[in-house]
Every structure is written in structure tokens, then in C-alpha cells.
């Protein structure tokens, strides 16, 4: 119990850090920051194309995280050794380089051109430096309406890179905080699930199922990430349920079931103590409402239809499916096909039809092998 409380406090502190970091920049989604930095540089300098390289966390490789121009889609995610090519040399030295003819330069690596089909003639490469630390380098390729870049172009590129590097630094910090936050949520969910030997891994499975449903519904990537967090914490209120009820090997009595139902209210109350509240609004609502049902027969508030938030409706389907397919001392758990049939039977009355259809589509497409489906789709929502 003490471990859970400590994790709650750490999650709350991390939420505050995340909100503070978000204010540092109007747009902190790191992929968009990469692309915006590159677009600004290419436009201001008048280049045909450009690439943004960053040093990987292990410090051994550099990677193209954004590209602009012809064949840009073939260039993103190309990796080189940290000291390979001009981009790597600039990252290592922290000094800008102007090359009027790349073919005559000893450090020119033709691997990128060979991969993309683009023909590089001239180049400016400038470091992205913050507080003496080089985060990456930016390459501008082929001056428009002119044969070569000049020293004035280099000076302007260096000035722009100085401003861009701070935006990149802020976004990387925010991204790291997001990863820490998600890691702590996962840990908290695992600690909660461990209290009941029959529900080990329940929160993670429900989170996965929920995001797969959201994908079929066309939910945007940012919202899927928020849904994943909300689903991981949907059962946080079980902290307040006594072990003799939560871990009971037999079926619950009516009184015990009423006690279990309180986990929705307890969970929402726990999460509502976190600040800033706007950062956890969806999480709070999901914890409270994931047992509400379309016909109003659910709990704790007897909500109907779209009175129930979309996140709660999605998690409600995912949670029910996992409950039906999990083996307990008094139940073997249903095969996936049978559980899917039960969801379909309860469409409209208990569950949102579109959400059930989305999930049964996932099940059918995976041929009811959700282990492989998880492996194929993790990167869609994991930070």
C-alpha cells in the first residue's frame, strides 16, 4: 500500500513538471518541432532540400528525424555512425561547414543520396547547440537559383540554428518527461494488478485493447496516447478495496459486489487530487465511468448513451472482454470467439455498437491471435 501511495505522489509531481514543460513552447510534439525547424531553415536560406540529424541516446549513431525536398520520405530514419559523413563530423566538432562541391570533400558520405536518388551538389551543415551541448546538425542542400551557398548563408543558418536548438531541446525534455510519466503509470498499474493474482496484466491488456479499438475508429494519435494512459489507470480505485474482497477466490456476495463497485468512485476521487486537473480530466472520467452502460444500467451514475465519455465507452468494452477471457478459480474464462459473440449480443443495450464493431474487427483481422497484433501495433501509441 505504501508503495502505491509513493507512486501516486511521484505521478502527481511528474504531471506538474509536464505541464510546466509544455509552457516552454507552443508546440512540443517532437516530430512536428523537427519538421518546423527544418522548414524554417530551408525557406529562409533558399535551399532545395534539407535534413535534420540528431544524435541517438546511446551516442553512437546519428539519425535523420526530418527531411524536406525531393525523396524526403526515403531519407527519414536513415542512420549513420556518429563520425560518419559531414553531419556526424559537425555534431562531433560543433562547428559549421560550408561545402561548395560535396564530391570533392573527403568526409562526404554518398549513402544518403544513394538511398534517396537525390543529387547533392553544395551544402551547409550547422550544429544545433544548447548550453554547449550539440543535439544534432542541420544540412541544407543545393542553393536555389544559384550554384553555391556563400558565407552570408552560413551566418544566417548559424543564427537560425541557435534559436531552433532551444525549441528542439525543450521538445526533447518534454518527450523524456512524457516517457517517465508513462513508465510510472505502467508501474502503478502493475502494482495494482499484483494485488489480485487473477488479474495480473489486466490493466496493460485493457489499455492495448482500447487503443486498438480507437485505431479502428480513426482516433488521432495524440488522443490514442491519452486513451492509453486513461485505460492503464481505469482500476486505480481498487486501492481502496480490502484484500479479502479483491482476492476472494469464490464468487462475491451481493454486499461484496457493492463494495467492489465503489472502485469507480474511489479511483476518480484519487485521480482528482492530481494537478493540473486538465491534464488528467480524461483519466478521471474514465476511472469513474468505465462501468456505465448504454441503457443506463451501469454504475456509479446510471449514465446513458453519449452521456458516457468516449474513452469510458471504449475502456468499458475492453475491460469486459478481458474480464470474460481471464481464468479465475471459479471460471475458466471464455475463448476469444465466444467473448466476442457476447459483446455483439450486448450491442446497443450495454455497449456502444461502433466500439464493439471496431474491436471485433481487430479480433477477426488478427485471427484471434492478439499477441501478434500487439507486436505489430505497439509503436502506434507507445511513447
Backbone torsions as a table, in degrees:
resi	resn	phi	psi	omega
1	UNK	NA	-41.6	-179.9
2	UNK	-63.8	-37.6	179.6
3	UNK	-63.6	-41.6	178.6
4	UNK	-62.3	-44.9	-179.8
5	UNK	-62.8	-40.1	177.7
6	UNK	-63.4	-40.8	178.5
7	UNK	-64.8	-39.7	177.5
8	UNK	-58.2	-45.3	-179.8
9	UNK	-63.2	-40.3	-179.7
10	UNK	-66.9	-40.5	177.3
11	UNK	-61.8	-41.9	-179.8
12	UNK	-63.1	-42.9	178.6
13	UNK	-64.4	-38.8	-179.1
14	UNK	-68.1	-35.9	175.3
15	UNK	-58.8	-41.1	178.7
16	UNK	-63.6	-41.9	178.5
17	UNK	-63.5	-41.3	179.9
18	UNK	-61.6	-43.5	-179.3
19	UNK	-66.1	-39.1	178.1
20	UNK	-64.7	-42.1	-179.6
21	UNK	-64.7	-35.3	-178.3
22	UNK	-63.2	-28.7	-179.0
23	UNK	-75.9	-11.6	-178.3
24	UNK	-70.7	-22.1	-175.0
25	UNK	-150.7	141.0	-178.0
26	UNK	-68.3	-23.9	179.2
27	UNK	-137.2	109.9	-175.0
28	UNK	-110.3	1.7	175.5
29	UNK	-66.3	116.5	-162.9
30	UNK	-64.4	-35.2	179.0
31	UNK	-64.4	-38.6	179.0
32	UNK	-70.0	-37.1	177.0
33	UNK	-62.2	-44.8	177.2
34	UNK	-54.2	-50.6	-175.4
35	UNK	-67.4	-38.6	179.8
36	UNK	-66.2	-41.1	176.9
37	UNK	-58.7	-48.6	-176.6
38	UNK	-64.5	-44.9	-178.6
39	UNK	-61.5	-41.7	178.4
40	UNK	-60.7	-45.5	-177.7
41	UNK	-65.7	-47.0	-179.1
42	UNK	-60.2	-43.4	-177.9
43	UNK	-66.9	-46.7	-176.0
44	UNK	-67.6	-36.6	-177.0
45	UNK	-86.9	-21.1	-179.3
46	UNK	79.2	46.5	-179.8
47	UNK	-98.2	155.0	176.0
48	UNK	-73.8	-33.6	-174.5
49	UNK	-155.0	171.5	178.3
50	UNK	-164.6	158.6	176.2
51	UNK	-137.4	144.4	176.6
52	UNK	-113.8	121.1	-178.9
53	UNK	-108.9	141.2	172.9
54	UNK	-128.0	152.2	177.0
55	UNK	-79.2	127.4	179.3
56	UNK	-66.5	161.2	-175.8
57	UNK	-60.3	-33.1	179.9
58	UNK	-74.6	-9.4	177.2
59	UNK	73.2	7.8	-176.2
60	UNK	-104.6	-18.5	-178.6
61	UNK	-133.2	158.1	170.5
62	UNK	-116.8	152.5	-172.5
63	UNK	-138.3	140.6	172.7
64	UNK	-77.0	116.7	-179.5
65	UNK	-105.3	-12.2	175.6
66	UNK	-154.9	145.4	178.9
67	UNK	-144.1	148.6	179.9
68	UNK	-136.3	137.9	176.9
69	UNK	114.3	-170.7	-179.1
70	UNK	-57.5	133.1	178.4
71	UNK	63.9	24.8	-178.4
72	UNK	-58.2	-37.9	-176.8
73	UNK	-66.6	-21.1	179.1
74	UNK	-85.4	-12.1	-174.1
75	UNK	-95.7	-35.2	-177.2
76	UNK	-57.6	136.5	179.3
77	UNK	81.1	1.0	171.8
78	UNK	-63.4	138.3	179.9
79	UNK	-119.2	144.7	172.0
80	UNK	-131.5	159.2	171.6
81	UNK	-62.9	152.8	-172.2
82	UNK	-57.8	-28.8	-179.2
83	UNK	-106.6	17.0	-178.4
84	UNK	-96.0	133.6	176.5
85	UNK	74.7	176.2	-176.1
86	UNK	-72.4	-36.8	178.9
87	UNK	-58.8	-44.8	179.0
88	UNK	-66.0	-40.7	-179.9
89	UNK	-62.6	-39.2	179.3
90	UNK	-68.2	-39.2	176.9
91	UNK	-62.5	-41.0	-178.9
92	UNK	-69.9	-38.1	-175.7
93	UNK	-89.5	-28.4	-175.9
94	UNK	74.7	14.7	-178.1
95	UNK	-115.8	139.9	178.3
96	UNK	-70.3	154.8	-179.8
97	UNK	-134.9	131.9	173.3
98	UNK	-110.9	125.4	179.6
99	UNK	-126.8	117.8	-178.6
100	UNK	-80.5	-29.7	178.5
101	UNK	-139.6	103.2	-172.7
102	UNK	-64.1	-30.2	-176.9
103	UNK	-64.2	-22.6	-178.8
104	UNK	-94.1	-1.1	-175.8
105	UNK	-93.3	132.0	-175.5
106	UNK	-66.9	-23.9	-177.9
107	UNK	-93.3	0.8	-177.4
108	UNK	-67.7	124.9	175.8
109	UNK	-105.9	119.9	-174.9
110	UNK	-84.5	4.2	-174.7
111	UNK	-60.1	-39.4	-176.8
112	UNK	-68.8	-45.5	177.5
113	UNK	-61.1	-39.4	179.9
114	UNK	-64.6	-35.6	-179.4
115	UNK	-73.5	-32.8	-171.7
116	UNK	-102.7	-25.1	-174.4
117	UNK	86.9	-2.3	178.2
118	UNK	-76.6	147.2	179.1
119	UNK	-110.9	110.1	179.2
120	UNK	-87.7	131.2	179.3
121	UNK	-109.8	-59.0	179.2
122	UNK	-125.5	163.7	-170.1
123	UNK	-157.6	142.8	163.6
124	UNK	-115.9	132.6	173.6
125	UNK	-125.4	122.9	-178.7
126	UNK	-123.7	145.9	178.3
127	UNK	-79.8	152.9	171.6
128	UNK	-105.8	104.4	-169.4
129	UNK	-120.9	133.5	175.0
130	UNK	-131.6	122.7	176.9
131	UNK	52.6	42.4	177.2
132	UNK	80.2	-1.0	-180.0
133	UNK	-106.8	127.0	178.8
134	UNK	-86.8	117.9	-178.4
135	UNK	-89.8	-25.3	-177.2
136	UNK	178.2	-166.4	176.8
137	UNK	-143.4	156.0	-178.8
138	UNK	-124.6	127.1	-178.6
139	UNK	-110.1	131.8	175.8
140	UNK	-112.8	128.5	-169.3
141	UNK	-117.6	130.7	171.4
142	UNK	60.9	102.3	178.1
143	UNK	-65.3	129.4	176.8
144	UNK	-69.3	143.0	173.9
145	UNK	57.1	26.9	-179.4
146	UNK	-164.4	153.8	-178.2
147	UNK	-73.1	-38.7	-171.6
148	UNK	-139.2	156.5	167.0
149	UNK	-74.2	160.7	177.5
150	UNK	-129.2	-179.1	-176.2
151	UNK	-64.2	-32.7	177.1
152	UNK	-63.7	-37.3	176.7
153	UNK	-64.0	-40.1	179.1
154	UNK	-62.9	-45.2	-179.4
155	UNK	-60.0	-43.1	178.7
156	UNK	-66.5	-40.7	179.6
157	UNK	-63.1	-41.0	179.2
158	UNK	-63.7	-42.5	179.8
159	UNK	-64.1	-43.9	178.6
160	UNK	-66.7	-37.6	-179.6
161	UNK	-64.5	-34.9	178.9
162	UNK	-61.0	-42.7	177.8
163	UNK	-71.4	-40.5	-177.9
164	UNK	-66.2	-34.5	-177.7
165	UNK	-61.8	-35.4	179.4
166	UNK	-67.2	-40.6	176.9
167	UNK	-62.4	-41.2	177.8
168	UNK	-63.5	-43.3	179.6
169	UNK	-60.6	-46.5	179.9
170	UNK	-60.9	-42.2	-178.9
171	UNK	-67.2	-39.3	178.2
172	UNK	-65.5	-39.5	176.4
173	UNK	-61.9	-45.0	-179.7
174	UNK	-63.2	-41.1	179.5
175	UNK	-63.0	-40.9	178.4
176	UNK	-65.1	-40.6	177.6
177	UNK	-64.1	-39.4	178.0
178	UNK	-62.1	-41.2	178.9
179	UNK	-65.6	-40.6	176.3
180	UNK	-61.8	-43.9	-178.7
181	UNK	-60.9	-47.3	-179.3
182	UNK	-64.8	-38.8	178.3
183	UNK	-62.1	-41.1	179.5
184	UNK	-68.8	-37.3	176.4
185	UNK	-63.0	-44.4	178.8
186	UNK	-60.0	-42.1	179.7
187	UNK	-63.5	-44.2	178.5
188	UNK	-60.5	-44.0	-180.0
189	UNK	-62.7	-40.1	179.5
190	UNK	-66.2	-39.3	178.1
191	UNK	-63.0	-42.1	178.9
192	UNK	-64.2	-46.9	-179.5
193	UNK	-62.5	-31.6	-177.8
194	UNK	-66.8	-18.2	178.3
195	UNK	-66.6	-26.4	-179.8
196	UNK	-119.9	110.0	-176.1
197	UNK	-60.3	-19.4	-178.7
198	UNK	-86.8	-9.0	-178.3
199	UNK	-117.3	20.5	178.3
200	UNK	-57.0	126.3	179.7
201	UNK	82.2	2.7	-176.2
202	UNK	-59.4	-49.1	-175.2
203	UNK	-63.4	-40.3	178.8
204	UNK	-65.9	-41.5	178.9
205	UNK	-64.7	-44.2	179.0
206	UNK	-61.5	-40.1	178.3
207	UNK	-63.1	-43.2	178.0
208	UNK	-62.4	-50.3	-179.0
209	UNK	-58.1	-41.5	-177.4
210	UNK	-61.7	-43.1	-178.6
211	UNK	-70.7	-34.2	176.7
212	UNK	-64.9	-40.6	175.5
213	UNK	-59.6	-48.6	-178.7
214	UNK	-58.7	-37.9	178.1
215	UNK	-61.1	-42.9	178.5
216	UNK	-68.0	-27.2	178.8
217	UNK	-82.9	-5.1	178.5
218	UNK	81.8	22.6	-179.7
219	UNK	-67.3	142.5	-179.7
220	UNK	-67.0	155.0	-174.4
221	UNK	-58.2	-43.6	-178.9
222	UNK	-61.6	-40.2	179.8
223	UNK	-69.9	-33.5	177.1
224	UNK	-63.9	-37.4	177.4
225	UNK	-64.7	-40.6	178.1
226	UNK	-66.5	-39.4	177.4
227	UNK	-62.1	-40.9	-179.9
228	UNK	-59.2	-44.1	178.4
229	UNK	-64.9	-44.5	-179.5
230	UNK	-61.6	-40.8	-179.5
231	UNK	-67.8	-37.5	177.8
232	UNK	-59.6	-33.1	-175.2
233	UNK	-103.0	13.4	-174.1
234	UNK	-63.2	-28.1	-177.5
235	UNK	-105.4	19.4	-176.5
236	UNK	-59.1	-25.1	-179.6
237	UNK	-67.2	-12.9	177.9
238	UNK	-68.5	-8.3	170.6
239	UNK	-54.3	-36.8	-175.4
240	UNK	-87.2	3.0	-179.9
241	UNK	-94.6	127.8	-179.2
242	UNK	-58.8	145.8	-178.6
243	UNK	-59.1	-35.8	-175.9
244	UNK	-66.5	-21.5	175.0
245	UNK	-91.9	-47.8	-175.9
246	UNK	-62.3	-36.1	-175.1
247	UNK	-104.7	14.5	-178.5
248	UNK	-62.3	126.6	-177.0
249	UNK	-76.1	-18.1	-178.2
250	UNK	-101.7	175.6	177.1
251	UNK	-64.4	148.0	-178.0
252	UNK	-78.5	147.5	170.5
253	UNK	-75.3	171.2	178.9
254	UNK	-60.2	-41.1	179.9
255	UNK	-66.0	-41.5	180.0
256	UNK	-66.9	-36.5	178.0
257	UNK	-64.7	-39.1	176.8
258	UNK	-62.1	-37.9	178.1
259	UNK	-65.7	-42.1	178.5
260	UNK	-61.2	-39.6	-178.3
261	UNK	-60.2	-24.6	-179.0
262	UNK	-67.6	-13.5	-177.3
263	UNK	-61.8	-25.7	178.5
264	UNK	-67.3	-44.0	-179.9
265	UNK	-70.6	-43.3	-179.9
266	UNK	-63.1	-42.8	-179.8
267	UNK	-62.2	-45.8	178.5
268	UNK	-62.5	-38.1	179.7
269	UNK	-66.2	-43.0	178.8
270	UNK	-61.2	-48.5	-176.3
271	UNK	-69.5	-27.9	-179.3
272	UNK	-71.4	-10.8	175.4
273	UNK	-81.0	-10.3	-179.0
274	UNK	-79.6	146.6	177.2
275	UNK	-124.9	146.9	-5.2
276	UNK	-75.7	140.6	-173.8
277	UNK	-63.0	-32.3	-178.7
278	UNK	-64.3	-23.6	180.0
279	UNK	-76.6	-18.0	-177.9
280	UNK	-123.6	15.8	-177.3
281	UNK	-59.0	-45.1	179.7
282	UNK	-67.2	-36.2	180.0
283	UNK	-65.1	-43.8	179.5
284	UNK	-61.2	-48.8	-177.2
285	UNK	-63.9	-37.7	179.9
286	UNK	-67.2	-43.1	178.7
287	UNK	-60.6	-38.2	-177.4
288	UNK	-77.7	-36.0	-165.3
289	UNK	-111.1	6.2	-174.6
290	UNK	-71.6	-8.6	174.1
291	UNK	-105.8	9.4	172.4
292	UNK	-73.7	153.2	-176.9
293	UNK	-128.2	152.7	-171.8
294	UNK	-57.9	-32.7	-178.1
295	UNK	-89.3	5.3	178.9
296	UNK	86.2	6.0	-177.0
297	UNK	-86.4	-1.1	-177.4
298	UNK	-85.2	-168.6	-178.3
299	UNK	-141.0	160.0	11.0
300	UNK	-94.6	-8.1	-169.9
301	UNK	-111.5	-2.0	-179.8
302	UNK	63.7	34.3	179.9
303	UNK	-69.2	154.7	179.8
304	UNK	-124.7	149.1	171.0
305	UNK	46.5	-128.3	-176.2
306	UNK	-78.8	2.2	167.2
307	UNK	-63.7	-25.2	178.3
308	UNK	-85.2	130.8	-178.9
309	UNK	-61.4	153.6	-179.7
310	UNK	-60.4	-42.3	179.0
311	UNK	-57.8	-45.4	-178.0
312	UNK	-66.3	-37.4	178.0
313	UNK	-65.5	-39.9	178.7
314	UNK	-66.8	-49.8	-178.4
315	UNK	-64.0	-32.9	177.4
316	UNK	-59.9	-41.8	177.5
317	UNK	-68.1	-46.6	-178.7
318	UNK	-63.2	-41.8	-179.5
319	UNK	-64.8	-43.9	-180.0
320	UNK	-64.4	-42.6	178.8
321	UNK	-60.2	-45.4	-179.1
322	UNK	-66.5	-37.9	178.1
323	UNK	-63.2	-40.9	-179.2
324	UNK	-68.0	-30.5	-173.9
325	UNK	-99.6	2.5	179.6
326	UNK	-94.2	128.9	179.2
327	UNK	-74.1	138.6	175.8
328	UNK	-130.9	174.8	-177.5
329	UNK	-63.0	-27.8	-177.9
330	UNK	-107.5	4.4	-177.8
331	UNK	-154.3	135.7	179.6
332	UNK	-74.2	-23.6	-172.2
333	UNK	89.7	139.3	-176.9
334	UNK	-78.9	148.9	168.2
335	UNK	-62.0	154.3	-177.1
336	UNK	-56.7	-40.5	-178.4
337	UNK	-62.6	-41.5	-179.5
338	UNK	-68.5	-39.0	178.5
339	UNK	-65.5	-39.0	177.6
340	UNK	-63.1	-41.4	178.3
341	UNK	-62.1	-36.3	178.7
342	UNK	-68.4	-39.7	175.4
343	UNK	-60.7	-44.1	179.7
344	UNK	-62.8	-40.1	179.3
345	UNK	-61.0	-32.0	-175.4
346	UNK	-99.2	13.2	176.1
347	UNK	-59.9	145.2	177.1
348	UNK	75.0	-46.1	179.3
349	UNK	-72.8	-53.9	-178.2
350	UNK	-103.6	-38.0	-171.2
351	UNK	-123.0	150.2	176.6
352	UNK	-62.9	124.0	-175.6
353	UNK	-59.5	-43.4	-178.2
354	UNK	-63.5	-36.0	-179.1
355	UNK	-71.6	-42.6	176.4
356	UNK	-62.1	-43.7	179.3
357	UNK	-61.2	-40.2	179.7
358	UNK	-63.0	-44.1	-176.7
359	UNK	-71.8	-40.6	178.8
360	UNK	-67.4	-26.6	173.0
361	UNK	-65.6	-43.8	176.3
362	UNK	-58.3	-46.4	-178.7
363	UNK	-61.8	-43.6	-179.3
364	UNK	-67.0	-42.9	-179.6
365	UNK	-63.5	-33.4	-179.0
366	UNK	-86.1	0.0	-174.2
367	UNK	54.1	35.9	177.3
368	UNK	62.3	26.3	173.4
369	UNK	-110.1	86.0	-173.9
370	UNK	-77.0	-17.5	176.6
371	UNK	-63.7	-46.1	178.9
372	UNK	-69.7	-36.6	179.2
373	UNK	-62.1	-40.2	178.0
374	UNK	-62.2	-45.0	-179.8
375	UNK	-60.8	-35.2	-177.2
376	UNK	-78.8	-21.4	-170.7
377	UNK	-118.8	2.8	-177.5
378	UNK	-55.6	-44.1	-172.1
379	UNK	-68.5	-11.0	-177.8
380	UNK	-70.9	-23.2	-174.9
381	UNK	-139.2	-17.5	-179.3
382	UNK	-72.8	141.7	177.7
383	UNK	-79.3	NA	NA
